[in-house]
Amino acid sequence: MVRRSDTSARSGASGAGAPLLSSREIRILGVPLDMGASRRGVDMGPSALRVAGLQARLQSLGFQVSDGGNIRVEVAETRARGEQNAHYLAEITETCSRTAQAVLKTLQQGMTPLVLGGDHSLAAGTVSGVSEFYRRRKQKIGLLWIDAHADINAPETSPSGNVHGMPLAALLGLGPEPLSRIFDSTPKVASENTVLIGVRTIDAAERENIRRAGMTEVYTMRDIDERGMRAVMEEALRSAGHGTAGYHVSLDMDWIDPEDAPGVGTPVRGGATYREAHLAMEILADHGRMLSFEIVEVNPVIDEHNRTADLAVELACSAFGKKIL
């Protein structure tokens, strides 16, 4: 529902001579975290994506790809659940802090981070690492949050206490406090450079938190239905890229309709189609300002022959520049 009316050609937002990526080297980082959600199984997501040939398929595009292994994650059964309104918050914060450090180190070494989840709470760590790298350079970043859900609850507003519904709130400085304060800086991204794309289930408290955060760049599935993916992505990328070094892309696979992506943590009918999803990633690649990328909420336990992970790998390849012709 962005109100910028300019929908000029895709080159207009990328800037003259913008490279496809700042680095031709990619480091894969797995974060097998599933303490943020009620349904178990997304901890196997990083393995499913690797089995689907992620590294080899990116290498076929001309990238140097290394696998940094998995970030250490505690086992839920060995820890107390914690507060009723923010389950396993301490453990999730530990994992996100480790993730942030690994992402920061990857960028410092001149590589592009590609983070594999795990549930979406890990994004509090990924984005913190990217934000910190550019903050030290006195630059800011944009954020594309591509998801069926807004993930902008705080503990006091969460109906479930599941932290995977809170990472965007943490990144915008609305809490929960431990996740908000990774690297002792908050917010990680400015509201005017944060864009929600494809949301179709938002509770009343999240609507209020979107207003509190000052977010105006929220595109629901109705916006995509009425205006088309091209117009939505072009405007979204302008907003995320305005005055920033570029943007992090956080892709929750439940953004895609369950017909095409059945193996996700929280499936919701009415999502993006297979081709809409690819088009969005292809437009990202055309603009050439992606700083980092993450894929979350792939759940092999409820998937069909690993097809959701395979689609996730296809989409990653499109985001990193794979073309039909």
Buried (B, 14 or more C-beta within 10 A) or exposed (E): EBEEEEBEEBEEBBEEEBEBBBBBBBBBBBBBBBBBBEBBBBBBBBBBBBBBBBBEBBEEBEBEBBBBEBBEBBEBEEEEEBEEBBBBBEBBBBBBBBBBBBBBBBBEEEBBBBBBBBBBBBBBBBBBBBBBBBBEEEEBBBBBBBBBBBBBBBBEBBEBBBBBBBBBBBBBBBBBBBBBBBBEEBBBBBBBBBBBBBBBBBBEBBEEBBEBBEBBBBBBBEBBEEBBBBBBBBBBBBBBBEEBBBBBBBBBBBBBBBEBBBBBBBBBEEBBBBEBBBBBBBBBBBBBBBBBBBBBBBBBBBBEEBBBBBBBBBBBBBBBBBEEE
